[in-house]
């Protein structure tokens, strides 16, 4: 995928092998005892496997044997299979080991999927060692590690966190420790959405405060309303449903009225894109089904649940909704 489909060498430089095998190579070259469990030898060419083994990595095809080996287990695993692999190896992990996700599963979803097994063990930490780019390219200068969640819940001990940071730094990567629940938004491919949306938020905030002089409370409410509306419709009706719901001509005309400064490059780019959308995309959306969607402020709803229902019922509803948020992996 990296070489033939994404054309990584041409786009970002570096040399194969990329991905998890490159991560394993770098950790081994830094002096760590590394096992790479890979049952499918067709993932790499013989030449690439030669490079992996020459770096000091021991390659095996048995997940359970590799689970018995180390304190830190980084799952650069096939999309859709990470949860089953983690569940399979968990009983064999050494005491106080950590499981770290990359791009194929959200760390909180992995935790929720293994909740009962983790409770039995009581010593296994869950976090991430997310490269947030393609390992082996010139861009890979960092790892994203999930710390305490925004609600204060901790999924890893201080000692386990220290090991993760030291591991990242041992291969000369910067360790970014961020709330575990925002790891996907700033590391996975969806970071494209996060970056564009944040630019739009800052654009509106600047115009709203410096030009219109609108109250901060009003700006906040309108930011929440816009993002929550888009996210909710996509959640119930997919992107096609969103396109069917929104009249593109009206959106462009309305948004044009907010183009008040030459510095608003984000809005200008958005207007150019939306004014010249591929007609095929819009045509396809005409047949989309728009499912019932109730627009709410999600954090206010959580507070309502805790106030009115309370206890395990509220916690259960919140946990199930959290899993839905991260369910795409």
C-alpha positions as CSV (number, residue, x, y, z in Angstrom):
1,X,0.0,0.0,0.0
2,X,2.7,2.5,1.0
3,X,4.7,2.0,-2.2
4,X,2.3,1.0,-4.9
5,X,-0.9,2.9,-3.9
6,X,0.2,5.9,-1.8
7,X,3.5,6.4,-3.6
8,X,5.1,7.2,-0.3
9,X,8.8,7.3,-1.5
10,X,7.9,10.0,-4.1
11,X,5.6,12.0,-1.8
12,X,7.5,11.9,1.5
13,X,10.9,10.4,1.0
14,X,12.5,7.8,3.1
15,X,12.9,4.2,2.0
16,X,11.0,0.9,2.6
17,X,10.1,-0.9,4.6
18,X,7.7,1.6,6.1
19,X,5.0,1.3,8.9
20,X,5.2,-1.1,11.8
21,X,8.3,-2.9,10.5
22,X,10.2,0.4,10.3
23,X,9.2,1.2,13.9
24,X,10.5,-2.2,15.0
25,X,13.8,-1.6,13.1
26,X,14.3,1.8,14.8
27,X,13.6,0.5,18.3
28,X,16.0,-2.4,17.7
29,X,18.7,-0.1,16.3
30,X,18.4,2.0,19.5
31,X,19.3,-1.1,21.5
32,X,15.9,-2.5,22.5
33,X,15.1,-6.2,22.4
34,X,12.4,-6.3,19.7
35,X,10.1,-9.0,18.4
36,X,7.9,-8.4,15.4
37,X,5.0,-10.7,15.1
38,X,3.8,-11.0,11.5
39,X,2.0,-14.1,10.2
40,X,1.8,-12.8,6.7
41,X,5.3,-12.7,5.2
42,X,3.8,-11.4,1.9
43,X,3.5,-7.9,3.6
44,X,7.1,-7.3,2.6
45,X,9.5,-8.4,-0.1
46,X,12.4,-10.8,0.8
47,X,14.8,-7.9,0.5
48,X,12.7,-5.8,3.0
49,X,12.5,-8.7,5.5
50,X,16.3,-9.0,5.2
51,X,16.6,-5.3,6.3
52,X,14.3,-5.9,9.2
53,X,16.2,-8.9,10.5
54,X,19.6,-7.2,9.9
55,X,18.5,-4.3,12.2
56,X,18.3,-6.8,15.1
57,X,14.5,-7.4,15.0
58,X,13.5,-11.0,15.7
59,X,10.6,-11.9,13.3
60,X,8.1,-14.6,14.4
61,X,4.6,-15.5,13.3
62,X,3.1,-16.3,16.7
63,X,1.3,-13.4,18.5
64,X,1.2,-15.3,21.9
65,X,4.9,-16.0,21.9
66,X,5.5,-12.3,21.2
67,X,3.1,-11.3,24.0
68,X,5.2,-13.2,26.5
69,X,8.2,-11.2,25.5
70,X,8.1,-7.5,26.4
71,X,6.8,-4.8,28.6
72,X,5.6,-2.6,25.7
73,X,3.3,-4.0,23.0
74,X,2.7,-1.7,20.0
75,X,-0.2,-2.9,17.8
76,X,0.5,-1.8,14.3
77,X,-2.1,-4.3,13.3
78,X,-4.5,-4.9,10.4
79,X,-7.6,-2.7,10.3
80,X,-10.5,-4.4,11.9
81,X,-8.5,-7.0,13.7
82,X,-6.8,-5.1,16.5
83,X,-9.4,-5.8,19.2
84,X,-9.3,-9.6,18.6
85,X,-5.5,-9.7,18.5
86,X,-5.3,-7.7,21.8
87,X,-7.9,-9.9,23.5
88,X,-5.9,-13.0,22.4
89,X,-2.6,-11.8,23.7
90,X,-3.7,-10.1,26.9
91,X,-3.6,-13.1,29.2
92,X,0.1,-13.7,28.3
93,X,1.4,-10.2,28.8
94,X,4.1,-9.8,31.5
95,X,3.0,-7.9,34.7
96,X,2.5,-4.1,34.3
97,X,2.9,-4.3,30.5
98,X,1.2,-1.8,28.3
99,X,-0.7,-2.1,25.0
100,X,-0.2,0.8,22.7
101,X,-2.4,1.4,19.6
102,X,-1.3,3.1,16.4
103,X,-3.8,4.0,13.6
104,X,-6.1,1.0,13.4
105,X,-8.1,1.3,16.6
106,X,-8.8,4.2,19.0
107,X,-7.2,3.5,22.4
108,X,-10.4,4.2,24.4
109,X,-12.4,1.8,22.2
110,X,-9.8,-0.9,22.7
111,X,-10.0,-0.3,26.5
112,X,-13.8,-0.6,26.4
113,X,-13.6,-3.7,24.3
114,X,-11.3,-5.3,26.8
115,X,-12.9,-3.9,30.0
116,X,-13.7,-7.2,31.7
117,X,-10.3,-8.8,30.8
118,X,-8.4,-5.7,31.9
119,X,-10.3,-5.7,35.2
120,X,-9.3,-9.2,35.9
121,X,-5.6,-8.4,35.3
122,X,-5.6,-5.0,37.0
123,X,-2.1,-4.2,35.9
124,X,-2.2,-3.7,32.1
125,X,-2.1,-0.1,30.8
126,X,-3.7,1.1,27.6
127,X,-2.4,4.1,25.6
128,X,-1.0,4.9,22.1
129,X,2.3,5.1,20.4
130,X,0.8,6.7,17.3
131,X,3.3,7.8,14.7
132,X,0.8,10.3,13.3
133,X,2.5,9.9,9.9
134,X,4.1,7.1,7.9
135,X,7.1,5.6,9.9
136,X,10.2,5.6,7.7
137,X,9.5,8.9,6.0
138,X,11.3,12.2,6.7
139,X,8.1,13.5,8.4
140,X,8.2,10.9,11.2
141,X,9.8,12.8,14.0
142,X,7.3,12.2,16.8
143,X,5.0,9.8,18.6
144,X,1.6,10.7,20.1
145,X,1.0,9.1,23.5
146,X,-2.4,9.1,25.2
147,X,-2.4,10.4,28.8
148,X,-5.3,11.1,31.1
149,X,-8.7,11.6,29.3
150,X,-10.4,15.0,29.3
151,X,-12.8,13.7,31.9
152,X,-9.9,12.8,34.2
153,X,-9.9,9.0,33.7
154,X,-6.5,7.4,33.6
155,X,-5.7,4.4,31.5
156,X,-2.1,4.1,32.3
157,X,0.1,4.5,35.4
158,X,2.8,7.2,35.8
159,X,5.5,4.5,35.6
160,X,4.0,3.0,32.4
161,X,3.8,6.5,30.9
162,X,7.4,7.1,31.8
163,X,8.4,4.0,29.9
164,X,6.4,5.1,26.8
165,X,8.0,8.5,26.8
166,X,11.5,7.1,27.3
167,X,10.9,4.6,24.5
168,X,9.9,7.3,22.0
169,X,12.8,9.5,23.0
170,X,15.3,6.6,22.7
171,X,14.7,6.7,18.9
172,X,15.1,10.5,18.8
173,X,11.3,11.1,18.4
174,X,9.5,13.8,20.2
175,X,6.9,12.4,22.6
176,X,3.6,14.4,22.5
177,X,1.5,13.4,25.5
178,X,-2.1,14.4,24.9
179,X,-5.5,13.5,26.4
180,X,-6.1,9.9,25.3
181,X,-9.6,10.8,23.8
182,X,-8.2,13.4,21.4
183,X,-5.5,11.0,20.0
184,X,-7.7,10.0,17.0
185,X,-8.6,13.6,16.1
186,X,-5.0,14.8,15.9
187,X,-3.2,11.6,14.7
188,X,-5.4,9.5,12.5
189,X,-6.3,10.4,8.9
190,X,-9.2,12.5,10.2
191,X,-6.7,15.1,11.3
192,X,-7.4,16.6,7.9
193,X,-10.9,17.4,9.2
194,X,-9.6,18.7,12.5
195,X,-7.1,21.0,10.9
196,X,-9.6,22.5,8.4
197,X,-12.3,22.8,11.0
198,X,-9.9,24.5,13.5
199,X,-8.8,26.9,10.9
200,X,-12.5,27.8,10.3
201,X,-13.1,28.2,14.0
202,X,-10.1,30.6,14.4
203,X,-11.2,32.5,11.3
204,X,-14.7,33.0,12.7
205,X,-13.4,33.8,16.2
206,X,-11.1,36.5,14.8
207,X,-13.8,38.1,12.6
208,X,-16.4,37.8,15.3
209,X,-14.2,39.5,17.9
210,X,-12.2,42.0,15.9
211,X,-14.6,43.0,13.2
212,X,-18.1,42.3,14.3
213,X,-17.3,42.7,18.0
214,X,-19.8,39.9,18.9
215,X,-20.0,38.6,22.5
216,X,-17.8,35.6,23.2
217,X,-20.8,33.6,24.4
218,X,-22.6,34.1,21.1
219,X,-19.5,33.1,19.1
220,X,-19.1,30.0,21.3
221,X,-22.7,29.0,20.8
222,X,-22.5,29.4,17.0
223,X,-19.3,27.4,16.8
224,X,-20.9,24.5,18.8
225,X,-24.1,24.7,16.7
226,X,-22.3,24.5,13.4
227,X,-20.0,21.7,14.3
228,X,-22.6,19.7,16.1
229,X,-25.1,20.0,13.2
230,X,-22.6,18.7,10.7
231,X,-21.4,15.9,12.9
232,X,-24.9,14.8,13.9
233,X,-26.1,14.6,10.3
234,X,-23.1,12.6,9.2
235,X,-23.6,10.3,12.2
236,X,-27.2,9.5,11.2
237,X,-27.1,9.9,7.4
238,X,-23.5,9.7,6.2
239,X,-21.8,12.3,4.0
240,X,-24.3,11.8,1.2
241,X,-27.1,12.6,3.6
242,X,-25.3,15.8,4.7
243,X,-24.9,16.9,1.1
244,X,-28.6,16.3,0.5
245,X,-29.6,18.3,3.6
246,X,-27.5,21.3,2.8
247,X,-28.4,23.5,-0.1
248,X,-24.9,24.2,-1.6
249,X,-25.9,27.4,-3.4
250,X,-27.5,28.8,-0.2
251,X,-24.4,27.8,1.8
252,X,-22.0,29.6,-0.6
253,X,-24.1,32.7,-0.7
254,X,-24.6,32.8,3.0
255,X,-20.9,32.2,3.8
256,X,-19.8,34.8,1.3
257,X,-21.4,37.4,3.5
258,X,-18.8,36.5,6.2
259,X,-15.9,37.2,3.9
260,X,-14.9,40.5,5.5
261,X,-11.1,40.5,5.4
262,X,-8.5,39.7,2.8
263,X,-6.7,37.6,5.5
264,X,-9.6,35.1,5.5
265,X,-7.7,32.6,3.3
266,X,-9.5,29.6,4.9
267,X,-12.9,30.9,4.0
268,X,-11.8,32.0,0.5
269,X,-10.5,28.5,-0.2
270,X,-13.7,26.9,1.2
271,X,-15.9,29.1,-1.0
272,X,-13.8,28.2,-4.1
273,X,-14.1,24.4,-3.3
274,X,-17.8,24.5,-2.5
275,X,-18.6,26.6,-5.6
276,X,-16.9,24.1,-7.9
277,X,-17.9,20.8,-6.4
278,X,-17.9,17.7,-8.7
279,X,-21.5,17.4,-10.0
280,X,-21.2,13.7,-9.6
281,X,-20.9,14.0,-5.9
282,X,-24.0,16.2,-5.7
283,X,-26.0,14.0,-8.1
284,X,-25.3,10.9,-6.0
285,X,-26.4,12.7,-2.8
286,X,-29.9,13.4,-4.3
287,X,-30.9,9.8,-3.7
288,X,-29.4,9.7,-0.2
289,X,-31.7,9.0,2.8
290,X,-31.7,11.5,5.5
291,X,-32.5,9.7,8.8
292,X,-34.2,11.4,11.8
293,X,-31.6,13.5,13.5
294,X,-32.0,15.3,16.8
295,X,-29.6,18.2,17.3
296,X,-28.3,18.6,20.8
297,X,-25.3,20.0,22.7
298,X,-23.7,16.7,23.6
299,X,-21.9,17.8,26.8
300,X,-25.1,19.4,28.1
301,X,-26.9,16.2,27.4
302,X,-24.4,14.3,29.4
303,X,-24.9,16.6,32.4
304,X,-28.7,16.1,32.0
305,X,-28.3,12.3,32.1
306,X,-26.1,12.5,35.2
307,X,-28.5,14.9,36.9
308,X,-31.8,13.2,36.0
309,X,-31.0,9.5,35.7
310,X,-27.7,9.3,37.6
311,X,-25.8,6.2,38.7
312,X,-25.1,3.2,36.6
313,X,-27.9,3.9,34.1
314,X,-26.3,7.2,33.1
315,X,-22.8,5.8,33.1
316,X,-23.9,3.0,30.9
317,X,-25.6,5.3,28.4
318,X,-22.6,7.5,28.3
319,X,-20.2,4.6,27.8
320,X,-22.3,3.1,25.0
321,X,-22.4,6.5,23.3
322,X,-18.7,6.9,23.7
323,X,-18.1,3.5,22.0
324,X,-20.4,4.7,19.1
325,X,-18.2,7.8,18.7
326,X,-15.1,5.7,18.2
327,X,-16.8,2.8,16.5
328,X,-15.4,3.3,13.0
329,X,-12.4,1.3,14.0
